[in-house]
Amino acid sequence: MTKTLLACLLAACAATASAAEAPAMVQHDHGAMMHSPSRSWTQLPLLKSRMKGQDMASRSIIMQPQNIAADAVEAWSNDLEDANGHRQLPMEMGGAPLDKPATGGFQMLTAREVQGDGVRIASTVHYFGERGGKNPTAMFDQVKHELEIIPQPYPREHSRYRANEDWQFAVRFKGQPLAGQQVVLETSNGSRAEFLTDALGVVKVKVPNDFKAEAAQRENHGMRRGADFVLAVSHAEGGLQYLTAFNSGYGEDAYANRSLAMGMGFMLVGMLGAAPLLRNRKTAARKEESANA
Amino acid sequence: MLKSIFPTLARLRFTVQILMLFVTVYGGALLGSYTVDRISKALPSLACAYDKVTGDHCVLISVQHQLHHRIGEALSKAGDVALNVFLPTMITVGVFFMFFFFLNKAFCGWICPLGTVQELIYKIGRRLGRPLQRFTKAGVGKVRPVKWFMLLLLVLGLPTLAGMGTVANELGDPFCQVCPSRIATTLLTADTEQLAVRTGTNINFFLGALGNALFGFIIIAALAVRQPFCRICPLLSWNALFQKLSPMRLVKKEAHEKCEKCGVCEKACPMDIHEIGTAFGSKAFHEDCTLCGRCAEYCPDDDVIQLKFFVFKLFGSSRDYYKARVKFESPEGQPKKRVIPILSKPAENKG
């Protein structure tokens, strides 16, 4: 029995391999899939991550501040008790290397620039693609800078922000919520919007559906091509002008490259296939008798 | 007191099923939105990771993911098969077994949300007077290998080959793409995203179409067939690999010669395990058994069929229990109360 099954498996695999589309890359480049090409689409401070290496074992992350002059990048881990719970990543040629700590999971990264009476902060979140040991809520709750935009919550593991979805962010100053604060959204696709925080300092942001129809939609490993957005807020206090920004990538609408109509159609085909099972044999027999009579 | 709240094993099991349906489908709303908040991430039941508010997800998605991204990729290098490649898989299997050790196949019969949905649909089918379609011994024999084929090909084989680059990357989680639980549990959260078929590539479209058609088939078939998907579920075969290692089990004592002629336990079994009527001892605990306990409920002899944990009897068949049980429901699950007359003809007046 076991040998028969193994033989069937090998045959099926061989048939599938030969019938399959052109084999995908053994090592697919997540970096290219997750992020749009770098371009100066905003003047707001950004903190971008670039992946180097083509497989999980050799992959390294480089954090690149853009529109901000930072000496270092700070990293907070989803496990604040860990030795790497909070660390300074020195800037090198091309950016600040971020190595994956043992806890994996989420990392919050910030870059800070102080010039005169202005303080600029760029922040982002990086997910290492492995299950982290802990929920990142404590990492987000940790006060890192005076003015902050904190995702509440961040998209869960193996998910991302997507067009047409509503996401909440908290704006706080020195750990306290900032109510009635204007928050600006800009995207690399050219959209711009403004929001106001509510009494609890929370703003609900609808990610715009601003992807233009493209001739070639590349879908690889369930990930679609994406764009970048940045949320920014400014606040003046104590003679200092603070500007903080949170940037991340986002993807197309959940139903892009999906068809609900086709899905329901195939479901109905399946339902019709099972319909004969519901037929009462006695009713069928009686009908046959009356037809013959 | 427990007996007054749960007078029958079936009532207890139904209560557990409904509670676990809420935990597996909606539990994330309480536990947290992140995957790290999930209870085990290696549940021996078809709780779906695509459900954005799930309380836990099944072991099969973790296995496929690791075969695709770790083991498969490492095998393609033919040398870098280090401990850190297999360690995540070992952890997944270890966590799975920590849960499985205590409940064994009861994860199928008591916890699985898709199993619960199929049973609820079957109950509706009974009320609507739909016929019961049973598998003959020959029919069951033809269906049983399918679950092993699903496990070997969709859960183990294709993800490994995708990681090695031998087949397309879209075949990294093929079972998830055809699993009816993905659509069923997400629809229960009013999320239609998984019902929408992917149109990006031919492979995704094919798998999605197959999955949707299978889902449609299952939810209608469940009106007349007991547990239609469970019979071909790869998690049933995965769990069967480990069922001898758990102290939770079904045991049938060798009673008397009338046992083989009785056959009520066979009628009660929702998986059409005909061996329950003829086998004894540990052989009665078949690979298809989901430990639902119906055979023990409907056995008319005392303690012939038992659910045991180590040496402790959790539930044993009883003549008195059988007499009380059949007053309300037949072994096949047909309620003794009137069915809804809409879809069934009223009985003819005679005499």
Contacts between the chains, C-beta under 8 A, distances in Angstrom:
chain1	res1	chain2	res2	distance
A	1	B	145	7.9
A	5	B	145	7.0
A	5	B	148	5.5
A	5	B	149	6.8
A	5	B	152	6.0
A	6	B	152	7.6
A	8	B	149	6.6
A	8	B	152	8.0
A	9	B	149	7.6
A	9	B	152	4.7
A	9	B	153	5.9
A	9	B	157	5.5
A	12	B	153	5.5
A	12	B	157	7.5
A	13	B	153	7.5
A	13	B	157	5.6
A	13	B	158	7.4
A	13	B	161	6.0
A	13	B	166	7.8
A	13	B	167	7.7
A	16	B	158	7.0
A	16	B	161	7.8
A	16	B	167	5.8
A	16	B	171	7.5
A	17	B	161	6.8
A	17	B	166	5.4
A	17	B	167	5.3
A	20	B	167	4.7
A	20	B	168	4.8
A	20	B	171	7.2
A	20	B	203	7.3
A	21	B	168	5.1
A	21	B	201	7.1
A	21	B	202	6.6
A	21	B	203	6.5
A	22	B	168	7.7
A	23	B	165	5.4
A	23	B	166	6.6
A	23	B	167	6.7
A	23	B	168	6.4
A	24	B	162	7.5
A	24	B	165	6.8
A	24	B	168	5.2
A	24	B	169	3.4
A	24	B	170	7.5
A	25	B	165	7.1
A	25	B	169	7.4
A	26	B	73	6.8
A	26	B	76	5.4
A	26	B	164	7.1
A	26	B	165	3.5
A	27	B	73	7.2
A	28	B	169	6.4
A	55	B	73	5.9
A	56	B	69	6.5
A	56	B	70	7.2
A	56	B	73	7.1
A	57	B	80	6.8
A	78	B	36	7.8
A	105	B	36	6.7
A	131	B	35	6.2
A	131	B	36	5.8
A	131	B	41	6.9
A	132	B	36	5.4
A	133	B	36	7.2
A	134	B	36	6.4
A	135	B	32	5.5
A	135	B	34	5.4
A	135	B	36	5.5
A	135	B	37	5.5
A	136	B	34	6.7
A	136	B	36	8.0
A	137	B	32	7.4
A	153	B	33	5.1
A	153	B	34	7.2
A	156	B	33	5.3
A	156	B	34	4.8
A	156	B	35	5.6
A	156	B	52	7.7
A	157	B	34	6.3
A	157	B	35	4.1
A	157	B	36	7.1
A	158	B	35	7.2
A	217	B	200	6.3
A	219	B	198	7.5
A	219	B	200	3.4
A	219	B	201	5.9
A	219	B	204	7.1
A	220	B	169	6.5
A	221	B	169	5.3
A	221	B	170	7.7
A	221	B	172	6.8
A	222	B	170	8.0
A	224	B	200	7.7
A	254	B	193	4.9
A	255	B	193	6.9
A	255	B	196	5.7
A	257	B	198	6.2
A	257	B	199	5.5
A	257	B	200	4.2
A	258	B	193	7.2
A	258	B	196	3.8
A	258	B	197	6.4
A	258	B	198	5.5
A	258	B	199	6.3
A	259	B	196	5.9
A	259	B	197	5.5
A	259	B	199	5.3
A	260	B	192	6.0
A	260	B	195	6.3
A	260	B	196	4.1
A	262	B	196	7.8
A	262	B	197	4.8
A	262	B	199	7.2
A	262	B	209	7.4
A	263	B	195	4.7
A	263	B	196	4.7
A	263	B	197	4.2
A	263	B	208	7.0
A	263	B	212	5.1
A	264	B	195	6.7
A	264	B	212	7.8
A	266	B	197	6.4
A	266	B	208	7.7
A	266	B	209	4.6
A	266	B	212	3.8
A	266	B	213	4.8
A	266	B	216	7.1
A	267	B	183	7.9
A	267	B	195	7.0
A	267	B	212	4.6
A	267	B	213	6.9
A	267	B	215	5.9
A	267	B	216	3.8
A	268	B	216	6.1
A	269	B	213	5.2
A	269	B	216	6.6
A	270	B	212	6.7
A	270	B	213	3.7
A	270	B	214	6.1
A	270	B	215	6.4
A	270	B	216	2.8
A	270	B	217	3.8
A	270	B	218	7.6
A	270	B	220	7.6
A	271	B	216	4.0
A	271	B	217	6.8
A	271	B	219	7.1
A	271	B	220	4.6
A	272	B	216	7.9
A	273	B	213	7.2
A	273	B	216	7.5
A	273	B	217	5.2
A	274	B	216	7.4
A	274	B	217	4.6
A	274	B	218	7.6
A	274	B	220	3.8
A	274	B	221	4.1
A	275	B	220	6.3
A	277	B	133	5.3
A	277	B	220	7.3
A	277	B	221	5.5
A	277	B	223	7.7
A	277	B	224	4.6
A	277	B	225	6.3
A	278	B	125	7.7
A	278	B	130	5.2
A	278	B	131	7.4
A	278	B	220	6.9
A	278	B	223	5.8
A	278	B	224	5.4
A	279	B	131	7.3
A	280	B	129	7.6
A	280	B	130	7.4
A	280	B	131	5.2
A	280	B	344	7.5
A	281	B	131	6.1
A	283	B	345	7.4
